[in-house]
Amino acid sequence: MGAGLDRSTLPLTKAGKLKLLAIAAKARDPDHPDIPTMEQAGGPAGYEVDTWVSLVPPQGTPAELARRLSGDIAQALADPAVKERFKGIGVDPVSATPAELADW
């Protein structure tokens, strides 16, 4: 998931009903470089908000099945149409293996 910019606000911004003062990320959003980061707007250095969601199978699921599900999800998230749909609702999907998620 992407940090900082809540894309659900963009229609209000485009309509002139809302002005975005900054995003909660370490770097400007490449799709909206005109919106400064919190730090660039005078806020705290390094301020960042990141939200994530994970699909986790029930405890006791065979490791091979968990790896297969992870692979299938990664394949779906790599599809350009799926990426675009997620981007449209303000989500930057990132897949991870069960081991990578456990480490994170």
Rosetta silent file (secondary structure, phi, psi, omega in degrees, C-alpha in Angstrom):
SEQUENCE: MGAGLDRSTLPLTKAGKLKLLAIAAKARDPDHPDIPTMEQAGGPAGYEVDTWVSLVPPQGTPAELARRLSGDIAQALADPAVKERFKGIGVDPVSATPAELADW
SCORE:     score description
SCORE:     0.000 S_00000001
   1 L     0.000  150.039 -178.077    0.000    0.000    0.000 S_00000001
   2 L   -83.423  146.133  178.442    1.098    3.446   -0.676 S_00000001
   3 L   -92.234  150.898  164.526    2.117    5.826    1.998 S_00000001
   4 L    92.170  -62.975 -170.492    1.060    9.392    2.342 S_00000001
   5 L   -99.610  119.609  175.059   -1.525   10.375   -0.250 S_00000001
   6 L   -86.308  100.263 -174.523   -5.156    9.395    0.273 S_00000001
   7 H   -65.859  -14.465  178.078   -6.294    9.314   -3.337 S_00000001
   8 H   -66.015  -16.851  179.098   -9.945    9.358   -2.267 S_00000001
   9 H   -85.103  -14.771 -173.245   -9.492   13.094   -1.698 S_00000001
  10 H   -60.592  -39.442  177.164   -8.353   13.815   -5.251 S_00000001
  11 H   -59.824  -38.194  177.638  -11.846   14.328   -6.772 S_00000001
  12 H   -66.919  -37.206  178.257  -12.541   17.017   -4.140 S_00000001
  13 H   -65.177  -46.811 -179.558   -9.165   18.605   -4.852 S_00000001
  14 H   -63.426  -31.187  179.514   -9.786   18.635   -8.591 S_00000001
  15 L   -81.485   -2.345  179.994  -13.219   20.188   -8.013 S_00000001
  16 L    77.500   13.911 -179.125  -11.633   22.990   -5.969 S_00000001
  17 L   -93.913   -9.514 -177.644  -13.472   21.953   -2.794 S_00000001
  18 L  -147.712  139.623  175.993  -10.374   20.828   -0.938 S_00000001
  19 L  -116.168  120.787  177.744   -6.759   21.955   -0.881 S_00000001
  20 L   -82.136  121.919 -178.169   -4.151   19.368    0.004 S_00000001
  21 L   -87.272  -31.955 -178.355   -1.455   21.015    2.086 S_00000001
  22 L  -169.271  163.692  173.806    0.904   18.037    2.338 S_00000001
  23 E  -114.592  151.238 -178.117    1.183   14.280    2.159 S_00000001
  24 L   -89.985   68.770 -178.716    2.352   12.018    4.981 S_00000001
  25 L  -145.220  162.167  179.235    5.258   10.473    3.096 S_00000001
  26 L   -77.179  -21.093 -178.966    9.033   10.794    2.933 S_00000001
  27 L  -136.768  156.243  177.847    8.889   11.733   -0.763 S_00000001
  28 L   -64.155  150.841  177.358    6.418   13.494   -3.033 S_00000001
  29 L   -72.447  126.389 -177.338    3.906   11.336   -4.883 S_00000001
  30 L   -61.295  -26.837  178.806    5.179   10.902   -8.471 S_00000001
  31 L   -81.866  -15.277 -178.240    1.634   11.312   -9.826 S_00000001
  32 L  -140.540   64.590 -174.680    1.128   14.546   -7.838 S_00000001
  33 L   -66.967  -10.990  179.662    4.529   16.244   -7.510 S_00000001
  34 L   -79.241  -11.229  179.993    2.892   19.584   -6.709 S_00000001
  35 L   -95.639  117.540 -177.688    1.830   18.348   -3.241 S_00000001
  36 L   -73.300  162.432  172.355    4.712   18.717   -0.745 S_00000001
  37 E   -75.764  167.752  177.072    5.602   16.214    1.949 S_00000001
  38 L   -57.086  -44.086 -179.259    4.840   17.072    5.580 S_00000001
  39 L   -62.126  -45.033 -179.696    8.513   17.930    6.094 S_00000001
  40 L   -64.624  -26.772  179.679    8.604   20.171    3.011 S_00000001
  41 L   -89.115    6.689  176.806    5.475   21.949    4.261 S_00000001
  42 L   100.864    4.561  179.110    7.138   22.731    7.600 S_00000001
  43 L   -84.662 -170.884 -177.470    6.074   19.661    9.551 S_00000001
  44 L   -65.009  143.735  179.492    8.253   17.159   11.395 S_00000001
  45 L   -64.209  135.939  174.956   11.229   15.664    9.558 S_00000001
  46 L    73.724   10.312 -178.061   10.688   12.163    8.213 S_00000001
  47 L   -63.844  128.691 -179.549    6.957   12.123    9.006 S_00000001
  48 L  -151.322  139.844  173.963    5.299    9.219    7.218 S_00000001
  49 L  -120.457  128.923 -179.637    2.067    7.275    7.555 S_00000001
  50 L  -133.932  131.723  179.556    1.865    3.851    5.991 S_00000001
  51 L  -117.898  141.530  177.252   -1.076    1.478    6.136 S_00000001
  52 L  -140.292  154.336  177.912   -1.025   -2.145    5.165 S_00000001
  53 L  -132.324  141.849 -178.728   -3.433   -5.030    4.902 S_00000001
  54 L  -134.149  143.461  172.130   -2.485   -8.663    4.623 S_00000001
  55 L   -93.946  121.244 -176.803   -4.311  -11.845    3.719 S_00000001
  56 L  -125.754  124.704  178.787   -3.282  -14.536    6.197 S_00000001
  57 L   -71.970  160.961 -179.484   -4.529  -18.130    6.021 S_00000001
  58 L   -60.758  151.097  176.239   -5.779  -19.827    9.191 S_00000001
  59 L   -55.686  139.930 -179.650   -3.258  -21.330   11.582 S_00000001
  60 L    92.655   -4.800  176.735   -2.456  -24.891   10.572 S_00000001
  61 L   -64.610  130.992  178.943   -2.739  -24.250    6.826 S_00000001
  62 L   -54.615  138.774 -177.201   -0.116  -26.431    5.104 S_00000001
  63 H   -55.931  -39.268 -179.280    2.967  -24.388    4.164 S_00000001
  64 H   -63.577  -40.403  178.111    2.754  -25.467    0.527 S_00000001
  65 H   -65.743  -41.722  177.802   -0.834  -24.209    0.265 S_00000001
  66 H   -61.513  -41.865  178.214    0.160  -20.875    1.875 S_00000001
  67 H   -64.902  -40.405 -179.980    3.021  -20.513   -0.643 S_00000001
  68 H   -65.340  -44.619  177.008    0.678  -21.335   -3.532 S_00000001
  69 H   -59.496  -43.139  178.935   -1.887  -18.779   -2.349 S_00000001
  70 H   -59.915  -44.126  178.892    0.879  -16.203   -1.972 S_00000001
  71 H   -63.640  -42.316  179.230    2.057  -16.900   -5.519 S_00000001
  72 H   -64.624  -40.641  178.640   -1.456  -16.669   -6.935 S_00000001
  73 H   -65.588  -43.655  178.580   -2.050  -13.361   -5.145 S_00000001
  74 H   -60.168  -40.667  179.078    1.300  -12.004   -6.370 S_00000001
  75 H   -64.029  -43.647  178.936    0.383  -12.992   -9.925 S_00000001
  76 H   -63.515  -42.520 -178.612   -2.996  -11.242   -9.662 S_00000001
  77 H   -69.677  -18.947  178.230   -1.412   -8.097   -8.196 S_00000001
  78 H   -81.249  -13.780 -179.025    1.099   -8.002  -11.067 S_00000001
  79 L   -67.793  125.540 -178.070   -1.732   -7.707  -13.611 S_00000001
  80 H   -55.903  -37.127  179.552   -1.778   -4.130  -14.996 S_00000001
  81 H   -66.792  -38.560  178.371   -5.603   -3.969  -14.882 S_00000001
  82 H   -67.722  -44.352  177.891   -5.626   -5.027  -11.235 S_00000001
  83 H   -57.806  -43.464 -178.429   -2.881   -2.508  -10.399 S_00000001
  84 H   -65.849  -39.522  178.959   -4.839    0.262  -12.114 S_00000001
  85 H   -63.286  -45.092  177.695   -8.036   -0.650  -10.270 S_00000001
  86 H   -63.103  -43.031  179.759   -6.237   -0.553   -6.930 S_00000001
  87 H   -59.145  -36.808  179.665   -4.558    2.729   -7.845 S_00000001
  88 H   -63.662  -22.714  177.405   -7.981    4.176   -8.602 S_00000001
  89 L  -107.045   13.425  173.500   -9.033    3.586   -5.002 S_00000001
  90 L    85.048   23.365 -178.349   -5.777    4.870   -3.537 S_00000001
  91 L  -118.688  134.390  175.769   -4.007    1.577   -2.932 S_00000001
  92 L  -108.540   92.668 -173.525   -0.506    0.640   -4.072 S_00000001
  93 L   -70.014  137.597  177.519   -0.562   -3.171   -3.843 S_00000001
  94 L  -133.770  131.583  178.383    2.620   -4.966   -2.885 S_00000001
  95 L  -100.672  156.696  178.685    2.866   -8.724   -2.542 S_00000001
  96 L  -147.264  150.751  175.103    5.110  -10.619   -0.159 S_00000001
  97 L   -74.224  163.211  175.311    5.870  -14.237    0.543 S_00000001
  98 H   -54.708  -39.141  179.274    4.796  -15.678    3.895 S_00000001
  99 H   -66.201  -41.989  178.709    8.429  -15.488    5.051 S_00000001
 100 H   -63.119  -41.489  178.229    8.760  -11.832    3.968 S_00000001
 101 H   -64.413  -41.144  178.677    5.548  -10.944    5.802 S_00000001
 102 H   -62.791  -39.390  178.787    6.749  -12.734    8.929 S_00000001
 103 H   -67.119  -37.842 -177.706   10.044  -10.807    8.792 S_00000001
 104 L   -68.931    0.000    0.000    8.239   -7.505    8.317 S_00000001
